[in-house]
Amino acid sequence: MKKTRWKKTLTCTRTPNVYKITLVNQETGEESEPEKCYEARRLIEVAGVTKKKTECFSDYILAKNYAHMAKEIITAEVAKTSLPSSRPIFMHDLFERFVKCELDNGAASSKRSRLTRKRHLKFFLRASVTVESVTPELIDRWVRRMRDPRYLRCQHSTRLSYREEFKLLKLVLNFYRETYDFRFPMPTLRRHQKKLVVRTRPTDEKKKMRVVDQQELVAELARQVAIARVRINRATDEASRIYFEEQWQIAKRVHVIARLQWPLGGRIQDIPGLMLEDARRDTKCVVVARRVVWIRSAGGEAFVLEGLKAGKGKIVPSASAVQIMLEWAMQEGIREGYLFFYKGKPISYRQIGYRYDKAFKALGLEHRGTHVIRHGAGTNANEFGGMKHAQKLLGHGSSRTTENYVGVQDEDFKETVARMDDAIAGTRT
């Protein structure tokens, strides 16, 4: 019987000294993977002699951990990703390699979010700053600069802390430690993160939204739709008519989104991603399985991603939400696909938030933004069914997160305290 001849080939991975093993049939060219498909290499010292040791693993994480114990980069295949040890290593070079090796392989939205925080790290990305010079004392100087009132005046008025920028700095330094020098002492300390809190968030009483507030909001948004319709008829020229037509179309969609956000307990990004197929007529349930991602940078467009923020979808048994979706589809002549797209793309967050805030202001309510409706829906679900029902409606994986969303209405709290007073008074008599 003729023996099959296989050739072993190695492919570089993102981690130095870790390779993907592929077996190639030299006769047919067929490729296959062995059970232990990752090869990791490292240098060990035995009796004062440095030797190379190779191990094979079936799991990439095990191979990565094994290779991280290496004393130096062994092979020439990954020499271009290593930094030469004969010259100083500058932070701006390290940051570029971090972006190329780590951020380029991740989600585009995550990369964009990270890079927007780079401007606050210019203190470390100067031409003279090396990796070895980044010490706790240098980070203290950076913290003092971030907390300088003159620097804070140039930032957004809602800025609370620079913890995300500090997290980015830790990721860059940890990338250097794991990839190039495992002996590098991390200079980031816990005191740095605490001192980077520049403002404290005031107690937010605006999140206690009631059912009556939701009803008034929906009525006010319906009034905005009617006003936009009247302005179309009063337009004196074609340009004005086209503009008011667009405003009317957007106002109609925002009105229906507000009607759906409460019964579905969804984030504002969940509702514009709904499709007609998500409304199940037989079971009277709505499947919430997508979210819209809005890019905040100038020129950024919105796009739809599968899954919610928590990583998975949810099914809400709401007959009213199903009816709202079907009525809207019938009104707009939608037979399939997305319900709230306008001109082939989702409406922007600014268009939704602007109309929400305008309606709240017209009603004399202190609420602002779009997330207050989600808080109110969670509180309402907790009142009727308890914490577990609120957790399921909001789609939280942990009840601790739900506790931060669910509040207690002042009227209910006063009634509880009054009952306690009556019980104490009855005991005394």
C-alpha positions as CSV (number, residue, x, y, z in Angstrom):
1,M,0.0,0.0,0.0
2,K,1.4,3.4,-1.1
3,K,2.0,5.7,1.8
4,T,0.6,9.3,1.5
5,R,3.3,11.9,1.8
6,W,2.3,15.1,3.6
7,K,4.3,18.3,3.8
8,K,4.1,20.5,6.9
9,T,3.7,24.3,6.2
10,L,3.7,27.1,8.8
11,T,1.8,30.3,8.6
12,C,2.5,33.4,10.8
13,T,-0.2,34.5,13.2
14,R,-0.8,37.8,15.0
15,T,1.4,36.6,17.9
16,P,5.2,36.3,17.3
17,N,6.5,32.7,17.6
18,V,3.1,31.2,17.1
19,Y,2.3,29.5,13.8
20,K,-0.7,27.8,12.2
21,I,0.1,24.3,11.0
22,T,-1.2,23.0,7.7
23,L,-0.6,19.6,6.1
24,V,-0.4,19.5,2.3
25,N,-0.7,16.3,0.3
26,Q,2.3,16.4,-2.1
27,E,0.4,14.3,-4.6
28,T,-3.0,15.8,-4.8
29,G,-2.3,19.2,-3.2
30,E,-5.1,18.7,-0.7
31,E,-4.8,20.7,2.6
32,S,-5.8,19.5,6.1
33,E,-5.2,20.6,9.7
34,P,-3.8,18.3,12.4
35,E,-5.5,18.0,15.8
36,K,-2.8,20.2,17.3
37,C,-2.7,22.9,14.6
38,Y,-0.7,25.6,16.4
39,E,3.0,25.5,16.9
40,A,4.6,27.7,19.6
41,R,8.3,28.4,20.1
42,R,10.3,29.9,22.9
43,L,13.9,30.0,24.3
44,I,14.7,28.3,27.6
45,E,17.8,28.3,29.7
46,V,19.1,25.0,30.9
47,A,22.3,24.9,33.0
48,G,23.4,28.3,31.6
49,V,22.8,27.2,28.0
50,T,20.0,28.8,25.9
51,K,18.0,26.3,23.9
52,K,15.0,26.5,21.6
53,K,11.9,24.5,22.5
54,T,8.9,23.9,20.4
55,E,5.4,22.7,21.4
56,C,2.2,22.0,19.5
57,F,-1.3,22.9,20.8
58,S,-4.8,22.5,19.7
59,D,-5.9,25.8,21.2
60,Y,-4.5,29.2,20.0
61,I,-4.7,30.8,23.5
62,L,-2.5,28.0,25.0
63,A,0.0,28.5,22.2
64,K,0.0,32.2,22.7
65,N,0.6,31.9,26.5
66,Y,3.4,29.5,25.9
67,A,5.1,31.8,23.3
68,H,4.8,34.8,25.6
69,M,7.4,33.2,27.9
70,A,10.0,33.6,25.1
71,K,13.2,35.5,26.0
72,E,13.4,37.0,22.5
73,I,12.1,36.8,19.0
74,I,13.4,33.6,17.5
75,T,12.5,33.3,13.9
76,A,13.2,35.6,10.9
77,E,9.7,35.3,9.6
78,V,8.3,37.8,12.1
79,A,11.4,40.0,12.3
80,K,9.5,42.8,10.6
81,T,7.0,43.0,13.5
82,S,9.7,43.2,16.1
83,L,11.3,46.3,17.3
84,P,15.1,46.4,17.2
85,S,16.7,46.3,20.7
86,S,19.9,48.2,19.6
87,R,18.1,51.6,19.5
88,P,15.6,53.4,21.7
89,I,12.0,52.5,21.1
90,F,9.8,55.5,20.7
91,M,6.1,55.6,21.7
92,H,4.9,57.0,18.4
93,D,6.5,54.0,16.6
94,L,5.0,51.6,19.1
95,F,1.5,53.2,18.7
96,E,1.7,52.8,14.9
97,R,2.6,49.1,15.3
98,F,-0.2,48.7,17.8
99,V,-2.7,50.1,15.3
100,K,-1.4,47.8,12.6
101,C,-1.3,44.6,14.6
102,E,-4.3,45.0,16.9
103,L,-6.8,47.6,15.7
104,D,-6.6,46.8,12.0
105,N,-7.8,43.2,12.8
106,G,-10.7,44.3,14.9
107,A,-14.1,46.0,14.1
108,A,-13.9,49.2,12.1
109,S,-16.1,51.0,14.6
110,S,-13.8,50.0,17.5
111,K,-10.7,51.2,15.6
112,R,-12.4,54.6,14.9
113,S,-13.4,55.0,18.5
114,R,-9.9,54.3,19.7
115,L,-8.2,56.6,17.3
116,T,-10.4,59.5,18.2
117,R,-8.8,59.4,21.7
118,K,-5.3,59.6,20.3
119,R,-5.2,63.4,20.5
120,H,-5.3,63.2,24.3
121,L,-2.2,61.0,24.2
122,K,0.0,63.4,22.3
123,F,2.0,64.0,25.5
124,F,3.4,60.4,25.1
125,L,3.6,60.4,21.3
126,R,6.2,63.2,21.0
127,A,9.4,62.5,19.1
128,S,11.5,62.4,22.3
129,V,9.4,60.0,24.4
130,T,10.7,56.4,24.5
131,V,8.9,53.4,26.0
132,E,11.4,53.1,28.8
133,S,10.9,56.7,29.8
134,V,7.2,56.1,30.5
135,T,7.2,55.9,34.2
136,P,4.6,56.5,36.9
137,E,6.0,60.0,37.4
138,L,5.6,60.8,33.7
139,I,2.0,59.6,33.8
140,D,1.4,61.8,36.9
141,R,2.6,64.8,34.8
142,W,0.1,63.8,32.1
143,V,-2.7,63.5,34.6
144,R,-2.0,67.0,35.9
145,R,-2.1,68.3,32.4
146,M,-5.5,66.6,31.7
147,R,-6.9,68.2,34.9
148,D,-5.6,71.6,34.1
149,P,-8.6,74.1,33.9
150,R,-7.2,75.6,30.8
151,Y,-7.2,72.2,29.1
152,L,-10.6,71.3,30.3
153,R,-12.1,74.5,28.9
154,C,-11.2,73.3,25.4
155,Q,-13.1,70.0,26.0
156,H,-16.7,69.0,25.8
157,S,-18.8,70.4,28.6
158,T,-20.1,66.9,29.5
159,R,-16.6,65.4,29.9
160,L,-16.5,63.4,33.1
161,S,-13.2,61.5,33.0
162,Y,-10.3,60.5,30.8
163,R,-10.5,56.8,31.7
164,E,-10.9,55.6,28.1
165,E,-7.8,57.5,27.1
166,F,-6.0,55.9,30.1
167,K,-7.3,52.5,29.0
168,L,-5.9,53.1,25.5
169,L,-2.5,53.9,27.0
170,K,-2.6,50.7,29.0
171,L,-3.4,48.7,25.9
172,V,-0.4,50.1,24.0
173,L,2.0,49.4,26.8
174,N,0.6,46.0,27.4
175,F,1.0,45.3,23.6
176,Y,4.7,46.1,24.0
177,R,5.0,43.9,27.1
178,E,3.3,40.9,25.6
179,T,5.0,41.2,22.1
180,Y,8.5,42.5,22.7
181,D,9.6,42.5,26.3
182,F,7.7,40.5,29.0
183,R,10.0,42.0,31.7
184,F,8.7,45.5,31.1
185,P,7.2,46.9,34.3
186,M,3.7,48.4,33.7
187,P,3.9,52.1,34.9
188,T,0.1,52.5,35.0
189,L,-1.2,52.6,38.6
190,R,-4.7,52.6,40.1
191,R,-4.2,56.2,41.4
192,H,-3.8,57.4,37.9
193,Q,-7.3,56.2,36.9
194,K,-8.9,57.7,40.0
195,K,-7.3,61.1,39.4
196,L,-8.5,61.2,35.8
197,V,-12.1,61.8,37.0
198,V,-12.4,65.5,36.3
199,R,-16.1,65.9,37.1
200,T,-18.7,64.0,39.1
201,R,-22.0,63.1,37.5
202,P,-24.9,64.8,39.4
203,T,-27.8,62.8,40.6
204,D,-30.0,62.3,37.6
205,E,-33.6,62.6,38.5
206,K,-34.6,62.9,34.9
207,K,-34.6,59.2,34.3
208,K,-37.8,58.6,36.3
209,M,-40.1,58.7,33.3
210,R,-43.7,57.6,33.8
211,V,-46.3,56.1,31.5
212,V,-48.1,59.4,31.3
213,D,-44.9,61.1,30.2
214,Q,-44.6,58.6,27.4
215,Q,-48.1,59.2,26.3
216,E,-47.6,62.9,26.3
217,L,-44.4,62.5,24.3
218,V,-46.1,60.4,21.6
219,A,-48.9,63.0,21.4
220,E,-46.5,65.8,21.0
221,L,-44.5,64.0,18.3
222,A,-47.8,63.4,16.5
223,R,-48.4,67.1,16.7
224,Q,-45.0,67.8,15.1
225,V,-46.0,65.4,12.2
226,A,-49.2,67.4,11.6
227,I,-47.3,70.7,11.7
228,A,-44.7,69.4,9.2
229,R,-47.6,68.3,6.9
230,V,-49.2,71.8,7.0
231,R,-45.8,73.4,6.1
232,I,-45.7,71.3,2.9
233,N,-49.0,72.8,1.8
234,R,-47.9,76.3,2.6
235,A,-44.6,76.0,0.8
236,T,-44.2,78.8,-1.8
237,D,-41.4,77.3,-3.9
238,E,-40.2,73.9,-5.0
239,A,-37.1,73.9,-2.8
240,S,-39.1,74.7,0.3
241,R,-41.6,72.0,-0.6
242,I,-38.9,69.4,-0.9
243,Y,-37.3,70.4,2.4
244,F,-40.6,70.2,4.3
245,E,-41.4,66.9,2.6
246,E,-38.2,65.4,4.0
247,Q,-38.9,66.8,7.5
248,W,-42.4,65.4,7.4
249,Q,-41.1,61.9,6.4
250,I,-38.5,62.0,9.2
251,A,-41.1,63.2,11.8
252,K,-43.4,60.3,10.9
253,R,-40.7,57.8,11.5
254,V,-39.6,59.3,14.8
255,H,-43.2,59.3,16.0
256,V,-43.5,55.5,15.3
257,I,-40.1,54.8,16.8
258,A,-41.2,56.6,20.0
259,R,-44.3,54.5,20.1
260,L,-42.3,51.3,19.8
261,Q,-39.5,52.1,22.2
262,W,-41.5,51.8,25.3
263,P,-43.3,48.4,24.8
264,L,-40.0,46.9,23.4
265,G,-37.8,48.4,26.1
266,G,-35.2,49.0,23.5
267,R,-32.3,51.3,23.0
268,I,-32.9,53.9,20.4
269,Q,-30.4,52.1,18.1
270,D,-32.5,48.9,18.2
271,I,-35.8,50.3,16.8
272,P,-34.6,51.8,13.5
273,G,-33.1,48.3,12.7
274,L,-36.5,46.6,12.8
275,M,-37.8,44.8,9.7
276,L,-41.4,43.8,8.8
277,E,-40.4,40.2,9.1
278,D,-39.6,40.8,12.8
279,A,-43.3,41.2,13.6
280,R,-44.6,37.7,14.1
281,R,-48.4,37.8,13.6
282,D,-49.0,34.2,14.8
283,T,-47.3,34.5,18.2
284,K,-47.8,38.3,18.6
285,C,-44.1,38.7,19.3
286,V,-41.4,41.1,18.0
287,V,-37.9,39.8,17.3
288,V,-35.3,42.5,18.1
289,A,-32.1,41.2,16.5
290,R,-30.3,44.2,14.9
291,R,-29.0,47.6,15.8
292,V,-28.1,50.7,13.9
293,V,-24.6,52.1,14.5
294,W,-24.2,55.8,14.0
295,I,-20.7,57.2,13.3
296,R,-20.2,60.5,15.2
297,S,-17.3,61.8,13.2
298,A,-17.9,64.2,10.3
299,G,-19.2,62.5,7.2
300,G,-19.8,59.2,9.0
301,E,-22.8,57.2,7.8
302,A,-25.0,54.8,9.7
303,F,-25.0,51.1,9.1
304,V,-26.9,48.1,10.6
305,L,-25.2,45.3,12.5
306,E,-26.6,41.9,13.5
307,G,-27.1,41.5,17.3
308,L,-27.8,44.0,20.0
309,K,-25.3,45.8,22.2
310,A,-25.4,42.8,24.7
311,G,-24.3,40.5,21.8
312,K,-27.6,38.7,21.2
313,G,-31.2,39.5,20.3
314,K,-34.4,39.2,22.2
315,I,-38.0,38.3,21.7
316,V,-40.7,40.6,23.2
317,P,-44.3,39.3,23.3
318,S,-45.9,42.6,22.7
319,A,-49.2,42.5,20.7
320,S,-49.3,46.4,20.7
321,A,-45.9,46.6,19.1
322,V,-46.8,44.1,16.4
323,Q,-49.9,46.1,15.6
324,I,-48.0,49.3,15.4
325,M,-45.4,47.8,13.0
326,L,-48.1,46.3,10.8
327,E,-50.1,49.5,10.7
328,W,-47.0,51.5,9.7
329,A,-46.1,49.0,7.0
330,M,-49.6,49.1,5.6
331,Q,-49.6,53.0,5.7
332,E,-46.2,53.2,3.9
333,G,-46.8,50.3,1.5
334,I,-43.9,48.3,2.9
335,R,-44.1,44.6,1.9
336,E,-40.7,43.5,3.3
337,G,-37.4,44.8,4.6
338,Y,-36.6,47.7,7.0
339,L,-39.5,49.7,8.3
340,F,-37.8,53.1,9.1
341,F,-35.3,53.6,6.4
342,Y,-35.5,56.9,4.5
343,K,-33.9,57.1,1.0
344,G,-32.3,53.7,1.5
345,K,-30.5,54.3,4.8
346,P,-31.3,54.7,8.5
347,I,-32.3,58.1,9.8
348,S,-29.6,59.7,11.9
349,Y,-29.5,59.9,15.7
350,R,-29.5,63.7,15.6
351,Q,-32.8,63.7,13.7
352,I,-34.3,61.5,16.4
353,G,-32.7,63.2,19.4
354,Y,-33.6,66.6,18.2
355,R,-37.3,65.8,18.0
356,Y,-37.3,64.0,21.3
357,D,-35.8,67.0,23.1
358,K,-38.0,69.5,21.3
359,A,-41.1,67.5,22.4
360,F,-39.9,67.3,26.0
361,K,-39.2,71.0,26.1
362,A,-42.7,71.8,24.6
363,L,-44.3,69.6,27.3
364,G,-42.3,71.3,30.1
365,L,-40.6,68.0,31.1
366,E,-37.1,67.9,32.4
367,H,-36.3,64.7,30.4
368,R,-33.6,64.9,27.7
369,G,-32.2,62.4,25.2
370,T,-33.7,59.1,24.1
371,H,-32.4,56.7,26.7
372,V,-34.9,57.9,29.4
373,I,-37.7,55.9,27.7
374,R,-35.7,52.7,28.2
375,H,-35.3,53.5,31.9
376,G,-38.9,54.3,32.2
377,A,-40.0,51.0,30.5
378,G,-37.7,49.1,32.8
379,T,-39.1,50.7,35.9
380,N,-42.7,50.1,34.6
381,A,-41.9,46.4,34.0
382,N,-40.4,46.1,37.5
383,E,-43.6,47.5,39.0
384,F,-45.8,45.0,37.2
385,G,-43.7,41.9,37.1
386,G,-40.6,42.3,39.3
387,M,-36.8,42.5,38.6
388,K,-36.6,39.4,36.5
389,H,-39.3,40.6,34.1
390,A,-37.6,43.9,33.7
391,Q,-34.3,42.2,33.1
392,K,-35.8,40.1,30.3
393,L,-37.5,43.1,28.7
394,L,-34.3,45.2,28.7
395,G,-32.2,42.2,27.5
396,H,-29.6,42.4,30.2
397,G,-27.4,39.5,30.9
398,S,-26.9,40.5,34.6
399,S,-29.5,41.6,37.1
400,R,-27.0,44.1,38.5
401,T,-27.2,46.1,35.2
402,T,-31.0,46.1,35.5
403,E,-30.8,47.5,39.0
404,N,-29.0,50.6,37.6
405,Y,-31.9,51.0,35.1
406,V,-34.8,50.4,37.3
407,G,-35.8,53.3,39.5
408,V,-38.5,54.0,42.1
409,Q,-41.1,56.6,41.5
410,D,-41.5,59.3,44.2
411,E,-45.2,58.6,44.5
412,D,-44.6,54.9,45.2
413,F,-41.8,55.7,47.7
414,K,-44.0,58.1,49.6
415,E,-46.8,55.5,49.7
416,T,-44.4,52.9,51.1
417,V,-43.1,55.3,53.8
418,A,-46.7,56.2,54.7
419,R,-47.6,52.6,55.2
420,M,-44.5,52.1,57.4
421,D,-45.6,55.1,59.5
422,D,-49.1,53.6,59.8
423,A,-47.7,50.3,60.9
424,I,-45.5,51.9,63.6
425,A,-48.4,54.0,64.8
426,G,-50.7,50.9,65.0
427,T,-48.1,49.0,67.0
428,R,-47.7,51.9,69.6
429,T,-51.5,52.0,70.2
